[in-house]
Amino acid sequence: MVLESWPDSTVAYTASDLYFEDIKMVNVSNPVIIDQEYCPSNHSNKKIPSKIKICNVSFKNIKGTSATFVAVKFICSKDLPCEGVEVDDIDLAYTGTRGRITPQCRNVIPIITGKQNPRACVEVAPINSPSTD
């Protein structure tokens, strides 16, 4: 489940009321992700924050395995932080050998309920950590 926007987007939009529920992941890279600094091949300026407002996003009952040690990644715009991000019953196991499964979070305070593995936005991995194994 991926929500991505380029950091230097020229138009302001809102992405809201998105629900991801009862999903099984099998060796997926970055299975739960909001990334407002998405920049393939360095085609955008990460110093200019995304103008996309992300709110009311729900991730519920997501289970399975992650091919990357960063399994939950919420990187939101510094000018428009994510709001109303719900994380409920996430249970993901890392299949690699790089270390333990971990989240990355910035500019978001999610609403956390139920089982959490990894614990979303409690233990924060360094932002410059690569998200692939």
C-alpha positions as CSV (number, residue, x, y, z in Angstrom):
1,M,0.0,0.0,0.0
2,V,1.8,3.1,-1.3
3,L,0.9,6.7,-1.1
4,E,3.6,8.8,-2.7
5,S,3.9,12.4,-3.8
6,W,6.9,14.4,-5.2
7,P,8.4,16.9,-2.9
8,D,8.3,19.9,-5.2
9,S,4.8,19.4,-6.6
10,T,3.5,22.6,-8.2
11,V,-0.2,22.1,-7.5
12,A,-1.8,21.8,-4.1
13,Y,-4.2,18.8,-3.6
14,T,-5.7,16.8,-0.8
15,A,-5.7,13.1,-0.6
16,S,-8.1,12.0,2.1
17,D,-10.4,9.2,3.3
18,L,-8.2,6.3,2.1
19,Y,-8.7,2.9,3.8
20,F,-6.5,-0.2,3.5
21,E,-7.9,-3.1,5.4
22,D,-7.5,-6.9,5.7
23,I,-4.4,-7.2,3.5
24,K,-1.9,-10.0,3.5
25,M,1.7,-9.1,2.4
26,V,4.1,-11.8,1.1
27,N,7.7,-10.7,1.0
28,V,6.8,-7.1,-0.1
29,S,9.3,-4.3,-0.2
30,N,8.1,-1.3,2.0
31,P,4.6,-2.8,2.6
32,V,3.0,0.2,4.4
33,I,4.2,3.6,3.1
34,I,3.3,7.2,2.9
35,D,6.2,9.0,1.2
36,Q,5.9,12.7,0.4
37,E,9.6,12.9,-0.5
38,Y,9.3,10.3,-3.3
39,C,11.8,11.2,-5.9
40,P,12.7,8.6,-8.5
41,S,16.0,9.3,-10.3
42,N,16.4,12.7,-8.5
43,H,13.8,14.5,-10.7
44,S,12.6,16.7,-8.0
45,N,13.9,19.0,-5.3
46,K,13.6,17.4,-1.8
47,K,14.2,20.8,-0.2
48,I,10.8,22.0,-1.4
49,P,8.1,20.3,0.6
50,S,5.1,18.5,-1.0
51,K,1.9,20.6,-1.4
52,I,-0.3,17.5,-1.1
53,K,-2.3,17.3,2.1
54,I,-2.7,13.7,3.3
55,C,-5.4,13.1,5.9
56,N,-7.7,10.4,7.2
57,V,-5.8,7.4,6.1
58,S,-6.4,4.0,7.7
59,F,-4.2,0.9,7.7
60,K,-6.1,-2.0,9.5
61,N,-5.3,-5.7,9.9
62,I,-2.2,-5.8,7.7
63,K,-0.3,-9.0,8.1
64,G,2.5,-10.9,6.5
65,T,6.2,-10.5,5.6
66,S,8.4,-7.6,4.5
67,A,11.4,-8.0,2.2
68,T,12.8,-4.7,3.6
69,F,13.6,-3.9,7.2
70,V,11.7,-0.7,7.0
71,A,8.2,-2.1,6.9
72,V,6.2,1.0,8.0
73,K,7.3,4.3,6.5
74,F,5.4,7.5,7.1
75,I,7.4,10.5,5.7
76,C,5.0,13.4,5.5
77,S,5.5,17.0,4.3
78,K,6.9,19.4,6.8
79,D,4.6,22.2,5.6
80,L,1.5,19.9,5.5
81,P,2.0,17.1,8.1
82,C,-0.2,14.1,7.7
83,E,-3.3,14.1,9.9
84,G,-5.7,11.3,11.0
85,V,-3.4,8.4,10.0
86,E,-4.8,5.3,11.8
87,V,-2.6,2.2,12.3
88,D,-4.6,-0.8,13.7
89,D,-3.4,-4.4,14.0
90,I,-0.2,-4.4,11.9
91,D,1.8,-7.6,12.1
92,L,4.7,-7.8,9.7
93,A,7.8,-10.0,9.9
94,Y,11.1,-9.1,8.2
95,T,12.4,-11.9,6.0
96,G,15.9,-10.4,5.5
97,T,19.1,-10.5,7.6
98,R,19.9,-6.8,7.8
99,G,18.6,-6.3,11.4
100,R,15.3,-6.0,13.0
101,I,12.1,-4.7,11.4
102,T,11.6,-1.0,12.1
103,P,9.5,2.0,11.1
104,Q,10.5,5.4,9.7
105,C,8.3,8.4,10.6
106,R,8.5,12.2,10.1
107,N,5.8,14.9,10.4
108,V,3.1,12.5,11.5
109,I,1.6,11.4,14.8
110,P,-0.5,8.4,14.0
111,I,-3.5,7.0,15.9
112,I,-2.2,3.6,17.1
113,T,-4.4,0.8,18.2
114,G,-4.3,-3.0,18.4
115,K,-1.2,-5.1,17.8
116,Q,1.8,-3.3,16.3
117,N,4.8,-5.1,14.8
118,P,6.7,-3.0,14.1
119,R,5.5,-0.3,16.5
120,A,4.6,2.5,14.1
121,C,6.4,5.8,14.9
122,V,7.6,4.8,18.4
123,E,11.1,3.7,17.5
124,V,12.2,5.8,14.6
125,A,14.9,4.7,12.1
126,P,17.3,7.3,10.7
127,I,15.7,8.9,7.7
128,N,18.9,8.4,5.6
129,S,18.7,4.6,6.1
130,P,18.1,2.8,2.8
131,S,14.8,1.1,2.6
132,T,15.9,-1.8,0.6
133,D,17.8,-4.9,1.7
